[in-house]
Amino acid sequence: MHQVSGMTDQQMQKILYVEDDPTCRQLVCEILQVKGYRMLLAPDSLSGLRMAQTELPDLILMDLSLDGLDGFEVTTYLRSVPSLRTTPIVALTGLVQKGDRERALSAGCSGYIAKPFNIQTLSDQVAAYLAGYQDQLSEKEQNKFLRAYNQQLVRRLEDKFIALGQSHEDLRQAQHALQKLDKMKSDFITLAAHELRTPISVVHGYAYLLMTRDEANYSLSSEEMVQSILQASTQLNKTINDLINVANVEVGDIELYLSPTQIDYMVEAALAELSPLSQGRNLSIELVGLSDLPAFSGDLQQLQQVFWNLLSNAIKYTPDGGTIRVWGRQVDANLEIVVEDTGIGIDPKDHLTIFDRFTVLEDVLYHSTSTTSFMGGGLGLGLYIVQGIVVAHGGRIRVESERHDPLQCPGSRFHVILPITPPPILPSNGKL
């Protein structure tokens, strides 16, 4: 950590930054450390709560999208702690939809900084909040926010009343479909904004640090900064590719470049990409019988994406210390590959809908950027793309799971069936 000349640790103001994205966490640390602040970094909500109460920082920067308790809930709790009641808490977040700022201030935040933030003015904004500046929420805005909350509760009651009392089944189903479509659209916009803004912040921020490293003594080397830029750009590229792939699946325009390939090679390649991201999860991953499967004709890059998505989901929804097993067998002229886990499971009523585009089973308010942390991020596109690619090869995919149970963890099994030789006329849509 850098220290301004002539200033002791006791004189340095302490800033706690609660953020689940490691590259963004390090970027903000670099920017503020060189200004003489003592940085405390928390990767999740629980460690943030603990550090806030033990370290009593002078200011807290809070990401609003966190695993477990989100930033709104953490802020509300901290405001109930007498020693932190007046501590400035500033939201530094990619949640920028209408009402997010008001919700943050109503939860107890003193300020709100949207991602991607301005690298050059961030330290000045922090200094202003430390000096006592607070973003204002007018009484009218606060009443509007509370009124919107009440309206949301009323809508839920109306939906329940309609579901129970609707005499015409076709009208009830049509209304339900419209409500679901509207929620999916809203959730997707929220998730996409968050997925794009965080890597953009990282790329822009570290590029700026590289431009100004001769003017400040940053602790990270140029190579480490470039590596962070590469990681963030890879994340950004994957999100954009997912959006393009969804469009291709929708119009039945998945181009396949078929060649002889092996299942074990594709699964191992997908795991190699995921392994650095899932370090620290203490998961046991087993590959059984894949090397014994015969070569078949498939698109190596597209099918590697299939297993990347399935393994990523297995990692996300399996608690730390769990097991993921991938096994395969030949059934007549087909290969059957199964990805099974000891995760939280999937409710049988969701077994078909999880393959629909933009389907997100968890509450988007608990969304985080990480793609491999427990209950981590995602746009609800992965399984839709997986199904489209498998069907384009003339195959099919299905899921087995007894129930959704985060405590007992009954697990899930995804079965991918691929023909050893694809049919000459491939399906032109993403439907089974």
N, C-alpha and C positions, 0 to 999 in steps of 0.2 A: 504494500500500500504506500502511496506517495504522501508525503507530509510537507506542508508549506513551511518554509524556513522560519524559525523562531516561534513556532506554534506547537504547544504540547498536545498530547492526546486529550487531556482534560479540557483544553480550550476549543478543540475541534468539535463542530456540531455534528451530531450523529443522525444519519438518515437511514431508515429501514426501507428496503425495496422488496415488496412481495410480488414475485413474478415467476410463472412456471416455465417460461421459455428461456433456456440458459443463455443463448446468444444475445437476446434482448437485455437480459439481466446484466450480463457482462458489459454490454455497450453503455448502458446508463451508468454503471459503476465507473467505467473509464472516464466518462464525461464529467462526472461530479467529483471524483477523487482528485483530479488535477486542480479543482477549484478549492481544495482544502477541506472537503467534507470527509468524515469518517463513515464509510459505507458498511451497512449490515444487510446481507442478502438472504432472503428466505424463498425457497423454491415452491412452497405450497402454503395453504391457508393455516394449517395447524402449527407448522414451525413459525409462521408469521405471527400468530397469536402468542406463542410462547416467547419469541424474541422481543415482541413489543412490550410484554409485561415484565420481562427480566432486564432488558436493556434500557427501557424508557427513552426511546429516541426523541430527537427534537422535531422530526418530521417523518411521516410515513408516506411512501409512494405505493399505491395499491392497484394492481391489475384486477379488473372486475371479473374476468373469466378464469376461474380456478377450479381445480379438482375439489370434490367434497364441498365444504362451505365456499360459496362464491364471495367475491369482493364486497358485495353489498352486505351480506350477512356478517362478514368479518368486521366491517366498519361499524355496523350497528352494535355488535358485541363490544368492540373496543370503546365505544362511547359510553358504555355502562361501567367501565373500569374507572374509578375516581382519579387515579394517577394519569390517565390518558384522556380525560374528558375534554381537555382544551388543546391537546396535541394536534397540529395540522395534519390532516389525512387528505392526500391529493390522489384522485383517480388518474392513472396513466394507462389508457386502455384503447383497444380496437373496437369497443362497442360504441358505435356512433350513430345508431338509429335514433329516430325521433323519440324523445322521452328518456333516453339513457342518461343524459346529463342531469335532468331533473330528478330522476330516480336515485342517482348517485348522491346528489346534494341532500335529498330527502333522507337518505340512509345515514347521513352524518358526515359526508365528505366536505372538506373545506374548499376544495377546488377540483377542476376537471381539465385534464390535458389529453387530447385525442391523438392516437397514432394514425399515420406516421407523424411524430412530433418534430419540431424545428430544433436541429442539433445546436444551432448557434444561440438560441434564446432559452433553452431548457434550464440552464443554470441560473439565469436571471429570473425565470418564473419561480424556481425553487426558492431563491433568495427572497422574493417578494412574499411568498407564502410563509416563510420562516419569520419574516418581519411583521406578520400579522394580517396580510391581505387575505380576504375571503371572497370567493365567488358568491354572488347574491342570488337568492331564489325568492322572487316576489311572492307575496301572499296569494296573489291571483294564480301564479304558476303552481304553488303548492296545493292550492285548492283544486286546480285542474288535474294535477297528478293524482290526488286522493280521489277525485271524482272518477277519473279513468279506472282506478283500481276498483271502485264500487261498481262501475259499469261492467267490468270484466266478471265480477261475481254474479251480477244480475244475468249476464249472457249465459253463464254456466247453468244457472237455475232454469233459464228459459230453454236451454238445450235439453236439460233433463226432463222438463215438463213436456216438451215436444216429443222426446223419445218415448215417454210413457203414454202420452195421450193422443198421439197422431193416429187418426183412424185410417188414413190411406197410406199403405206401406210404400208405394212408389214415390209419393211426395216426401215421406220421411227419409227414404234412402237418397233421394236427389239432394235434399237439404244437407244431409250428412256428408255427401260427397263434395258439395261445394264448400262446406266449412273445412273439411279436411284439406282440400286443394288450397284454400286460402291460407291455412296454417302452414302447410308445407312450403308455400311460396314465401311467407313471412320468415319462417325458420331458415330457409335456404339463404335468403338475402342477409340475415344476421350472421350465419355461419360463414358465408363466402366473404363478407366484409372482414371478419376477424381473421380468417385463414390467409387473406391477401395482405392485410395491413401489417401484421407482425413481421413477415419476411421482408416486406418493403422497408420497414423501419430499420431492420438489421442491415440490409444492403446499403441503404442511404447513409446510415450512421457510421458504419465501419469504413465506407469509402471516404467520408468526411475526415475520419480520424487518420486515414492514410495520407490524405492531402495536407493535414496540419501536424503530422507527427514531429516535424522539425521544430515546431513552436511549443510543443508540450512533451513531457517525459511520460508517455503511456507505459503501463507495465506489460502489455501484450506486444509481441513482435509483429512485424509486417506479415510474416508467414501465417501467424495465428489469426490475424485479422482477415487475411485473404481466405483462409480456411472457413471462417465464419460466414463470409460473403458467399462462398461456394455452397455451404450447407443451406443457407437461406434461399439462394437462387434455385437450388435443387428442389426445395420445398415449394417454392413459388411455381416452378416449371411443372411439378407434378399436379398441383391444383389446376393449372391452366389446361394441361393435357387431359385431366379428368373431365373438365367441362367440354373439351373438344370431342372426347370419346363418347360422352353422353349424346351429343348431337349426332355423331356417326351411328350409334346404336339406334337412335330414334328414327333415322331415315334408312336403316338397313344398309349402311355404307361402310362396313368394317372391311378393310382390305387385308387379306391374309397372304403372307409370303410363306408357302409351305415348303418344308424341307425335313429330312429324317432327323429326329431328335429324341432325347431321352427324358423321362419324367424326373429322374433323380437329379439331373443337371439343372433343370429349371427350378426345382424346389430348393436346392442348395444355393443357387444364385439369388433367389428371393430372400432366403435366410441371411445370406452374406450382407445384403443391403439393410436388413432390419436389425442385425445383431448389434451394431454400434449404438443404435437408437434405444434398444431395450436393455442396455447394461444396467445392472442394479436391481432388476426385477426378480432375480433368483428363480427363473422359470426353467423347467426341464423340458427340452425339446427332443423328441425321439423320431427317427426316420426308420421305418420298418419295411423291408421287402421292395423298396423302390428300384434298387439297382438290378433286381431280377426281372423287371418288366421289359418286354421287347421294345425296340425302337418303333416309332410310329411317325406319321406325317402330320406336322403341325407348325404353327407360326410361333417360333421360339420367343420372340419379344412379347407378343400378345399373351401367350400362356404363362410366361413368367409374371406378367402383371396379374393374372388370375390368382396365382398362388401367393403373390405379394399381398394382395388384398385379403385373401382368406387367412393367411398367417398373421397379418397385421390385426385383423379383427379378433383372432384367437388370443393374441397377446394383450390386446386392449381389454378384453372382457374376462380374462383369467386373473384372479388375484395373485399377488406375489407369492412365490413358492409353489405355484400350480404346475401342471403338466400339459404339454401340447404334443400330440402324436400324429404323425403323417404316415399312412400305410397305403399299399396298393396291391391290386391283383388283376389278373386277366379274366374276363368273363366273356366267353365266346369270342366275338370279333371286336370287343371293346376293352378298354382299360378303365378300371374304377379306382379313383384316388380319393381317400377319405382324410379330411383334416378334422381331428377331434380334440377337444380341450376339456379341462375341469373348471370351466368358467361358470358364470352366473346363469347361463341357460337362456332360452327364448320361449316366450309364451306360445303355445300351439296356435293361437288365433293370429299370430304374427308371422307364421311360417311362410305364407305366400306373399304378404305385403312387404317383407323386408327386401324383396327383389325389385320392388318398384322404385323409380327414380325419386330422389330427395327424401326417402324415408329415413327418419331419425327417431329411434325408439325412446332415447333418453331426453330429458328436458334440455333444450338448447341453452338455458341459463347456466348449466353446469359444464358447458363446452369449454375445452382448453385446447391450446395449439398443438400440444404433443400428440403424435399419432400412435405412440406405443405405451404411454403411461396408462395405469388402470383407469378405465372409463374415459380415455383420452378423446382427442378431437376427431373430426370427420365431417364431410358435407352430405352424407347420405347418398353418395353416388357409387361407392365401391361395388356393392353386390349387384346393382343394376348393370354396371359395366361388365362384371364377371359373367353374369348370365348372358349378356349379349355376345361376348367373345366365345363362350362355350357353345352357344347355339349356332354361331357362325361356323364352328367346326363340325356341326352336325351332332353335337352332344347335348347333354342336359345336366342340370344341377338341382339338388334337393337338400333340405335340412332336416335333421332329426334332433329333437330336444323335448324332454318330458315337461319342463316348466321353466319359468323365470323365477329364480330364487337366489338372491345375493348372499344369503347366509349359508345354505346347504350346498350351493354350487353343483347342480346336477350335470352341467356341461352341455356341449353342443357337438354335432357331427355334420359336416358338410360333405356330401357325396358328389364328386365330379365324374361323369361318365363321358368318355371320349372314344370315338371309333378309331381303331388303328389306322384305317384308311378312310379319310373323309369322303362323303358322297360327292359325285361330280357336280351336282347342283346344290349349292349351299343355301341355307335359309337366308331370307332377305330382311327379316325383322328380328327384334329382340324378344319375341314371345315364345314361350314353350308350347 
